[in-house]
C-alpha cells in the first residue's frame, strides 16, 4: 500500500512547474494511477493500480475559489508556473483567483485537467514523459 509519507517524499522534490513531469514519474513508480487535488485546501485523493485510495490532509489555510472562471488568466498563470516563475503556493493562489476548483491527473493518459467550480473543464494538457 502506498503511504502519504511516500507521496510527500516525492512532492518534496517539486520546486516549480518545471519539476512536475518528474513528480508524475515518481508517483507512477509508487503505483498511483490517478489523483485529484482540491485548490481550496490542497488536499489530494490518490488512486492506486490496486484500487486503493489514499487521501492527504489539507496542505494550507482555506483559499476562496472564485465562482467565475477566467480561462485566459489561468492559462497565462499556468504557463508562468511551468516556466518556474512561481512556487506551489503561488500556483494554488493563482488557481483560486482564476476559478480553478481542482485538477485531475491521469497517469495512464498522461494528462492534467483543470476544472472550475461548476465541474466544467477549463484546460487539458499533456504531461511530458
C-alpha positions as CSV (number, residue, x, y, z in Angstrom):
1,X,0.0,0.0,0.0
2,X,1.2,3.5,-0.9
3,X,1.6,5.8,2.1
4,X,1.1,9.5,2.4
5,X,4.8,9.8,3.5
6,X,6.0,8.2,0.2
7,X,3.9,10.7,-1.7
8,X,5.2,13.6,0.5
9,X,8.8,12.5,-0.2
10,X,8.1,12.7,-4.0
11,X,6.3,16.0,-3.7
12,X,9.2,17.5,-1.6
13,X,11.4,17.4,-4.7
14,X,9.0,19.8,-6.6
15,X,10.1,23.4,-6.5
16,X,8.2,24.8,-9.6
17,X,6.2,23.6,-12.6
18,X,9.4,22.6,-14.2
19,X,9.6,19.6,-11.8
20,X,6.1,18.4,-12.4
21,X,6.9,15.7,-15.1
22,X,9.4,14.1,-12.8
23,X,6.9,14.2,-9.9
24,X,4.4,12.3,-12.1
25,X,7.0,9.7,-12.9
26,X,7.8,9.2,-9.2
27,X,4.1,8.8,-8.4
28,X,3.7,6.2,-11.2
29,X,6.6,4.4,-9.7
30,X,4.7,4.1,-6.5
31,X,1.7,2.6,-8.3
32,X,-0.5,5.7,-8.4
33,X,-2.7,5.8,-11.5
34,X,-4.8,9.0,-10.8
35,X,-5.2,11.8,-8.4
36,X,-7.3,14.9,-7.8
37,X,-6.1,18.0,-5.9
38,X,-8.6,20.5,-4.5
39,X,-7.5,24.1,-4.6
40,X,-9.5,25.3,-1.6
41,X,-7.2,23.5,0.9
42,X,-4.7,21.5,-1.1
43,X,-5.9,18.0,0.0
44,X,-5.4,15.3,-2.6
45,X,-7.1,12.0,-3.3
46,X,-4.9,9.3,-4.9
47,X,-6.0,6.0,-6.5
48,X,-3.6,3.1,-7.0
49,X,-3.4,0.4,-9.5
50,X,-4.6,-2.0,-6.8
51,X,-7.8,0.0,-6.3
52,X,-6.8,1.6,-3.1
53,X,-7.5,5.2,-2.2
54,X,-5.2,7.4,-0.1
55,X,-6.3,10.9,1.0
56,X,-3.9,13.6,2.2
57,X,-4.6,16.2,4.8
58,X,-5.1,19.8,4.0
59,X,-1.8,21.5,2.9
60,X,-2.7,25.2,3.7
61,X,-5.3,27.5,5.0
62,X,-8.5,27.8,3.1
63,X,-8.5,29.6,-0.2
64,X,-11.7,31.0,-1.6
65,X,-12.1,29.8,-5.2
66,X,-13.7,32.4,-7.5
67,X,-17.1,31.4,-8.8
68,X,-16.4,32.9,-12.2
69,X,-13.6,31.1,-14.1
70,X,-11.0,33.0,-16.1
71,X,-9.6,30.6,-18.6
72,X,-7.2,33.0,-20.2
73,X,-5.9,34.3,-16.9
74,X,-5.4,30.8,-15.8
75,X,-3.5,29.8,-19.0
76,X,-1.2,32.7,-18.5
77,X,-0.5,31.8,-14.8
78,X,-0.1,28.1,-15.7
79,X,2.5,29.0,-18.4
80,X,4.4,31.2,-16.0
81,X,4.4,28.4,-13.4
82,X,5.7,25.9,-15.9
83,X,8.5,28.3,-16.7
84,X,9.5,28.2,-13.0
85,X,8.2,31.7,-12.2
86,X,6.1,30.7,-9.2
87,X,6.2,28.2,-6.4
88,X,3.4,25.7,-5.5
89,X,1.6,28.0,-3.1
90,X,1.7,30.8,-5.6
91,X,0.3,28.5,-8.2
92,X,-2.5,27.4,-5.9
93,X,-3.4,31.1,-5.2
94,X,-3.4,31.8,-8.9
95,X,-5.7,28.8,-9.5
96,X,-8.2,30.1,-6.8
97,X,-8.2,33.6,-8.3
98,X,-9.0,32.2,-11.7
99,X,-11.8,29.9,-10.6
100,X,-10.0,26.5,-10.7
101,X,-11.6,24.2,-8.2
102,X,-9.4,21.1,-8.8
103,X,-7.1,19.4,-11.1
104,X,-7.2,15.7,-12.1
105,X,-4.1,13.9,-13.2
106,X,-4.3,10.6,-15.1
107,X,-1.0,8.7,-15.3
108,X,-2.4,6.3,-17.9
109,X,-3.4,9.1,-20.3
110,X,-0.6,11.4,-19.0
111,X,-3.0,14.3,-18.8
112,X,-3.7,17.0,-16.3
113,X,-7.2,18.5,-16.5
114,X,-8.3,21.6,-14.6
115,X,-12.0,22.1,-13.7
116,X,-14.0,25.1,-12.5
117,X,-16.5,25.2,-9.6
118,X,-19.3,24.0,-11.9
119,X,-17.3,21.0,-13.0
120,X,-16.6,22.4,-16.4
121,X,-13.2,21.6,-17.9
122,X,-11.1,24.7,-18.3
123,X,-7.8,23.4,-19.6
124,X,-6.4,19.9,-20.5
125,X,-2.8,19.4,-21.1
126,X,-0.5,16.6,-21.9
127,X,2.3,15.8,-19.4
128,X,5.7,15.3,-20.9
129,X,7.0,11.8,-20.4
